[in-house]
Amino acid sequence: MPASNTWIDVTTTIEDGMVHWPDNAPVHITHTSSIANGDAANVTKLSMSAHTSTHVDAPLHFIANGDDVTTLDLATLMGPVRLVQIEDPEAIKLAEIQSLPLQPGERVLFKTRNSSSEWGTAPFKKDFVALAADAAKFLQAKGVICVGVDYLSVGGPEAHHALLDNGITVIEGLALQHVKPGAYEMICLPLKIKGSDGAPARVLLKPIS
């Protein structure tokens, strides 16, 4: 376990050709100018979906007239967070999380079978572990303000609606491979993109003693 004063970067690196949701734009990173080619500076061009790598969903992602990513309450993305290990290999199910002593205003991240590999550079996995709809509704009823997962989607439309319709911020694509369950301080800041239904984010965790 890292020292208590050490920030841990749990952001999945954005790489050219990395995994992406099948019907989303692929990830392309190219250089429009290069010092090696005689240009004055190196300049990189990014082409990708807003839901690439580690990112935050805005209500607009699943709500037709929902708020975009610029309106997110950043307070939901910064502060104490609970990192929970999920043992079920199929889904984050109600039966496994209903005994968690969650309080209103809590943030919770789930580490699952997804984190057993460096999935960011592997082919897309249809059988990734996601949040079951009834588990999402349970989290909403408990007053959780932020939910994070370790693959490209928190779950199906019903799970998304249970969270986003109720003002719960969603973080997807976390790199939790080398982080132990426990209590942490979190900083998660999505890019401020007007009109976007989501945005890539840098996420840091620091253990709470």
Contacts in CASP RR format, 6 or more apart in sequence:
PFRMAT RR
TARGET T0000
AUTHOR 0000-0000-0000
METHOD contacts of the structure
MODEL  1
MPASNTWIDVTTTIEDGMVHWPDNAPVHITHTSSIANGDAANVTKLSMSA
HTSTHVDAPLHFIANGDDVTTLDLATLMGPVRLVQIEDPEAIKLAEIQSL
PLQPGERVLFKTRNSSSEWGTAPFKKDFVALAADAAKFLQAKGVICVGVD
YLSVGGPEAHHALLDNGITVIEGLALQHVKPGAYEMICLPLKIKGSDGAP
ARVLLKPIS
1 180 0 8 1.000
1 207 0 8 1.000
2 8 0 8 1.000
2 207 0 8 1.000
3 207 0 8 1.000
4 206 0 8 1.000
4 207 0 8 1.000
4 208 0 8 1.000
4 209 0 8 1.000
5 206 0 8 1.000
6 206 0 8 1.000
6 207 0 8 1.000
7 187 0 8 1.000
7 204 0 8 1.000
7 205 0 8 1.000
7 206 0 8 1.000
8 178 0 8 1.000
8 179 0 8 1.000
8 184 0 8 1.000
8 204 0 8 1.000
8 205 0 8 1.000
8 206 0 8 1.000
8 207 0 8 1.000
9 175 0 8 1.000
9 202 0 8 1.000
9 203 0 8 1.000
9 204 0 8 1.000
10 54 0 8 1.000
10 174 0 8 1.000
10 175 0 8 1.000
10 176 0 8 1.000
10 179 0 8 1.000
10 203 0 8 1.000
10 204 0 8 1.000
10 205 0 8 1.000
11 53 0 8 1.000
11 54 0 8 1.000
11 174 0 8 1.000
11 175 0 8 1.000
11 201 0 8 1.000
11 202 0 8 1.000
11 203 0 8 1.000
11 204 0 8 1.000
12 53 0 8 1.000
12 54 0 8 1.000
12 120 0 8 1.000
12 173 0 8 1.000
12 174 0 8 1.000
12 175 0 8 1.000
13 53 0 8 1.000
13 120 0 8 1.000
13 175 0 8 1.000
14 27 0 8 1.000
14 29 0 8 1.000
14 46 0 8 1.000
14 48 0 8 1.000
14 52 0 8 1.000
14 53 0 8 1.000
14 200 0 8 1.000
15 27 0 8 1.000
15 29 0 8 1.000
15 120 0 8 1.000
15 121 0 8 1.000
16 27 0 8 1.000
16 28 0 8 1.000
16 29 0 8 1.000
16 30 0 8 1.000
17 26 0 8 1.000
17 27 0 8 1.000
17 28 0 8 1.000
17 29 0 8 1.000
18 27 0 8 1.000
18 52 0 8 1.000
18 53 0 8 1.000
18 120 0 8 1.000
18 121 0 8 1.000
19 119 0 8 1.000
19 120 0 8 1.000
19 121 0 8 1.000
19 122 0 8 1.000
19 123 0 8 1.000
19 124 0 8 1.000
19 152 0 8 1.000
20 26 0 8 1.000
20 27 0 8 1.000
20 48 0 8 1.000
20 49 0 8 1.000
20 52 0 8 1.000
20 124 0 8 1.000
20 152 0 8 1.000
21 49 0 8 1.000
21 51 0 8 1.000
21 124 0 8 1.000
21 152 0 8 1.000
21 153 0 8 1.000
22 124 0 8 1.000
24 49 0 8 1.000
24 51 0 8 1.000
24 52 0 8 1.000
25 47 0 8 1.000
25 48 0 8 1.000
25 49 0 8 1.000
26 47 0 8 1.000
26 48 0 8 1.000
27 47 0 8 1.000
27 48 0 8 1.000
27 49 0 8 1.000
27 52 0 8 1.000
27 53 0 8 1.000
28 45 0 8 1.000
28 46 0 8 1.000
28 47 0 8 1.000
28 48 0 8 1.000
29 44 0 8 1.000
29 45 0 8 1.000
29 46 0 8 1.000
29 47 0 8 1.000
30 44 0 8 1.000
30 45 0 8 1.000
30 47 0 8 1.000
31 42 0 8 1.000
31 43 0 8 1.000
31 44 0 8 1.000
31 45 0 8 1.000
32 43 0 8 1.000
32 44 0 8 1.000
32 45 0 8 1.000
33 39 0 8 1.000
33 40 0 8 1.000
33 41 0 8 1.000
33 42 0 8 1.000
33 43 0 8 1.000
34 42 0 8 1.000
35 41 0 8 1.000
35 42 0 8 1.000
50 69 0 8 1.000
50 193 0 8 1.000
50 196 0 8 1.000
50 197 0 8 1.000
50 198 0 8 1.000
50 199 0 8 1.000
50 200 0 8 1.000
51 57 0 8 1.000
51 61 0 8 1.000
51 152 0 8 1.000
51 172 0 8 1.000
51 198 0 8 1.000
52 200 0 8 1.000
53 120 0 8 1.000
53 173 0 8 1.000
53 200 0 8 1.000
54 171 0 8 1.000
54 172 0 8 1.000
54 173 0 8 1.000
54 174 0 8 1.000
54 175 0 8 1.000
54 200 0 8 1.000
54 201 0 8 1.000
54 202 0 8 1.000
54 203 0 8 1.000
55 171 0 8 1.000
55 172 0 8 1.000
55 173 0 8 1.000
55 190 0 8 1.000
55 198 0 8 1.000
55 199 0 8 1.000
55 200 0 8 1.000
55 201 0 8 1.000
56 69 0 8 1.000
56 72 0 8 1.000
56 77 0 8 1.000
56 169 0 8 1.000
56 170 0 8 1.000
56 171 0 8 1.000
56 172 0 8 1.000
56 188 0 8 1.000
56 190 0 8 1.000
56 198 0 8 1.000
56 199 0 8 1.000
56 201 0 8 1.000
57 154 0 8 1.000
57 160 0 8 1.000
57 164 0 8 1.000
57 169 0 8 1.000
57 170 0 8 1.000
57 171 0 8 1.000
57 172 0 8 1.000
57 197 0 8 1.000
57 198 0 8 1.000
58 66 0 8 1.000
58 67 0 8 1.000
58 68 0 8 1.000
58 69 0 8 1.000
58 71 0 8 1.000
58 72 0 8 1.000
58 164 0 8 1.000
58 196 0 8 1.000
58 197 0 8 1.000
58 198 0 8 1.000
58 199 0 8 1.000
59 66 0 8 1.000
59 67 0 8 1.000
59 164 0 8 1.000
59 165 0 8 1.000
59 167 0 8 1.000
60 66 0 8 1.000
60 67 0 8 1.000
60 68 0 8 1.000
60 69 0 8 1.000
60 195 0 8 1.000
60 196 0 8 1.000
60 197 0 8 1.000
60 198 0 8 1.000
61 160 0 8 1.000
61 164 0 8 1.000
61 197 0 8 1.000
61 198 0 8 1.000
62 157 0 8 1.000
62 160 0 8 1.000
62 161 0 8 1.000
62 164 0 8 1.000
62 165 0 8 1.000
63 161 0 8 1.000
63 164 0 8 1.000
63 165 0 8 1.000
68 193 0 8 1.000
68 194 0 8 1.000
68 195 0 8 1.000
68 196 0 8 1.000
68 197 0 8 1.000
68 198 0 8 1.000
69 190 0 8 1.000
69 191 0 8 1.000
69 192 0 8 1.000
69 193 0 8 1.000
69 195 0 8 1.000
69 196 0 8 1.000
69 197 0 8 1.000
69 198 0 8 1.000
69 199 0 8 1.000
70 192 0 8 1.000
70 193 0 8 1.000
70 194 0 8 1.000
70 195 0 8 1.000
70 196 0 8 1.000
72 169 0 8 1.000
72 190 0 8 1.000
73 169 0 8 1.000
74 189 0 8 1.000
76 107 0 8 1.000
76 145 0 8 1.000
76 146 0 8 1.000
76 168 0 8 1.000
76 169 0 8 1.000
77 146 0 8 1.000
77 169 0 8 1.000
77 171 0 8 1.000
77 186 0 8 1.000
77 187 0 8 1.000
77 188 0 8 1.000
77 189 0 8 1.000
77 190 0 8 1.000
77 201 0 8 1.000
78 186 0 8 1.000
78 187 0 8 1.000
78 188 0 8 1.000
78 189 0 8 1.000
79 107 0 8 1.000
79 185 0 8 1.000
79 186 0 8 1.000
79 187 0 8 1.000
80 106 0 8 1.000
80 107 0 8 1.000
80 183 0 8 1.000
80 184 0 8 1.000
80 185 0 8 1.000
80 186 0 8 1.000
80 208 0 8 1.000
81 106 0 8 1.000
81 107 0 8 1.000
81 108 0 8 1.000
81 109 0 8 1.000
81 146 0 8 1.000
81 183 0 8 1.000
81 184 0 8 1.000
81 185 0 8 1.000
81 186 0 8 1.000
81 205 0 8 1.000
82 100 0 8 1.000
82 102 0 8 1.000
82 106 0 8 1.000
82 107 0 8 1.000
82 108 0 8 1.000
82 109 0 8 1.000
82 182 0 8 1.000
82 183 0 8 1.000
82 184 0 8 1.000
83 108 0 8 1.000
83 109 0 8 1.000
83 110 0 8 1.000
83 111 0 8 1.000
83 176 0 8 1.000
83 179 0 8 1.000
83 180 0 8 1.000
83 181 0 8 1.000
83 182 0 8 1.000
83 183 0 8 1.000
83 184 0 8 1.000
83 205 0 8 1.000
84 97 0 8 1.000
84 100 0 8 1.000
84 108 0 8 1.000
84 109 0 8 1.000
84 110 0 8 1.000
84 111 0 8 1.000
84 181 0 8 1.000
84 182 0 8 1.000
85 111 0 8 1.000
85 181 0 8 1.000
86 92 0 8 1.000
86 96 0 8 1.000
86 97 0 8 1.000
86 110 0 8 1.000
86 111 0 8 1.000
86 112 0 8 1.000
86 113 0 8 1.000
86 129 0 8 1.000
87 96 0 8 1.000
88 96 0 8 1.000
88 112 0 8 1.000
88 129 0 8 1.000
89 113 0 8 1.000
89 129 0 8 1.000
90 129 0 8 1.000
91 129 0 8 1.000
91 130 0 8 1.000
91 131 0 8 1.000
91 132 0 8 1.000
91 135 0 8 1.000
92 110 0 8 1.000
92 112 0 8 1.000
92 129 0 8 1.000
92 130 0 8 1.000
92 131 0 8 1.000
92 132 0 8 1.000
92 135 0 8 1.000
92 149 0 8 1.000
93 132 0 8 1.000
93 134 0 8 1.000
93 135 0 8 1.000
94 132 0 8 1.000
94 134 0 8 1.000
94 135 0 8 1.000
94 138 0 8 1.000
97 135 0 8 1.000
97 138 0 8 1.000
97 139 0 8 1.000
98 138 0 8 1.000
100 108 0 8 1.000
102 108 0 8 1.000
102 139 0 8 1.000
102 142 0 8 1.000
102 143 0 8 1.000
102 144 0 8 1.000
103 142 0 8 1.000
104 142 0 8 1.000
104 143 0 8 1.000
104 144 0 8 1.000
105 143 0 8 1.000
105 144 0 8 1.000
105 145 0 8 1.000
106 142 0 8 1.000
106 143 0 8 1.000
106 144 0 8 1.000
106 145 0 8 1.000
107 144 0 8 1.000
107 145 0 8 1.000
107 146 0 8 1.000
107 147 0 8 1.000
107 186 0 8 1.000
108 139 0 8 1.000
108 144 0 8 1.000
108 146 0 8 1.000
108 147 0 8 1.000
108 148 0 8 1.000
109 147 0 8 1.000
109 148 0 8 1.000
109 149 0 8 1.000
109 150 0 8 1.000
109 171 0 8 1.000
109 174 0 8 1.000
109 176 0 8 1.000
109 186 0 8 1.000
110 131 0 8 1.000
110 147 0 8 1.000
110 148 0 8 1.000
110 149 0 8 1.000
110 150 0 8 1.000
111 150 0 8 1.000
111 176 0 8 1.000
111 179 0 8 1.000
111 181 0 8 1.000
112 129 0 8 1.000
112 149 0 8 1.000
112 150 0 8 1.000
112 151 0 8 1.000
113 129 0 8 1.000
114 125 0 8 1.000
114 128 0 8 1.000
114 129 0 8 1.000
114 149 0 8 1.000
114 150 0 8 1.000
114 151 0 8 1.000
115 150 0 8 1.000
115 175 0 8 1.000
115 176 0 8 1.000
115 177 0 8 1.000
116 177 0 8 1.000
117 177 0 8 1.000
118 177 0 8 1.000
119 125 0 8 1.000
119 128 0 8 1.000
119 151 0 8 1.000
124 152 0 8 1.000
125 151 0 8 1.000
128 151 0 8 1.000
128 152 0 8 1.000
128 153 0 8 1.000
129 150 0 8 1.000
129 151 0 8 1.000
130 149 0 8 1.000
130 151 0 8 1.000
130 153 0 8 1.000
130 154 0 8 1.000
130 155 0 8 1.000
130 156 0 8 1.000
130 159 0 8 1.000
131 139 0 8 1.000
131 147 0 8 1.000
131 149 0 8 1.000
131 154 0 8 1.000
131 155 0 8 1.000
131 159 0 8 1.000
132 159 0 8 1.000
133 156 0 8 1.000
133 158 0 8 1.000
133 159 0 8 1.000
133 162 0 8 1.000
135 159 0 8 1.000
136 147 0 8 1.000
136 154 0 8 1.000
136 155 0 8 1.000
136 158 0 8 1.000
136 159 0 8 1.000
136 160 0 8 1.000
136 162 0 8 1.000
136 163 0 8 1.000
137 162 0 8 1.000
139 147 0 8 1.000
139 162 0 8 1.000
139 163 0 8 1.000
139 168 0 8 1.000
140 162 0 8 1.000
140 163 0 8 1.000
140 166 0 8 1.000
140 168 0 8 1.000
143 168 0 8 1.000
144 168 0 8 1.000
145 167 0 8 1.000
145 168 0 8 1.000
145 169 0 8 1.000
146 168 0 8 1.000
146 169 0 8 1.000
146 170 0 8 1.000
146 171 0 8 1.000
146 188 0 8 1.000
147 154 0 8 1.000
147 163 0 8 1.000
147 168 0 8 1.000
147 169 0 8 1.000
147 170 0 8 1.000
147 171 0 8 1.000
148 154 0 8 1.000
148 170 0 8 1.000
148 171 0 8 1.000
148 172 0 8 1.000
148 174 0 8 1.000
149 155 0 8 1.000
149 171 0 8 1.000
149 172 0 8 1.000
149 173 0 8 1.000
149 174 0 8 1.000
150 173 0 8 1.000
150 174 0 8 1.000
150 175 0 8 1.000
150 176 0 8 1.000
151 172 0 8 1.000
151 173 0 8 1.000
152 172 0 8 1.000
152 173 0 8 1.000
153 172 0 8 1.000
154 160 0 8 1.000
154 163 0 8 1.000
154 170 0 8 1.000
154 172 0 8 1.000
160 170 0 8 1.000
162 168 0 8 1.000
163 170 0 8 1.000
164 170 0 8 1.000
171 188 0 8 1.000
171 201 0 8 1.000
171 203 0 8 1.000
174 203 0 8 1.000
179 205 0 8 1.000
182 207 0 8 1.000
183 207 0 8 1.000
183 208 0 8 1.000
184 205 0 8 1.000
184 206 0 8 1.000
184 207 0 8 1.000
184 208 0 8 1.000
185 205 0 8 1.000
185 206 0 8 1.000
185 207 0 8 1.000
185 208 0 8 1.000
186 203 0 8 1.000
186 204 0 8 1.000
186 205 0 8 1.000
187 202 0 8 1.000
187 203 0 8 1.000
187 204 0 8 1.000
188 201 0 8 1.000
188 202 0 8 1.000
188 203 0 8 1.000
188 204 0 8 1.000
189 201 0 8 1.000
189 202 0 8 1.000
190 198 0 8 1.000
190 199 0 8 1.000
190 200 0 8 1.000
190 201 0 8 1.000
191 199 0 8 1.000
191 200 0 8 1.000
191 201 0 8 1.000
192 199 0 8 1.000
193 199 0 8 1.000
END
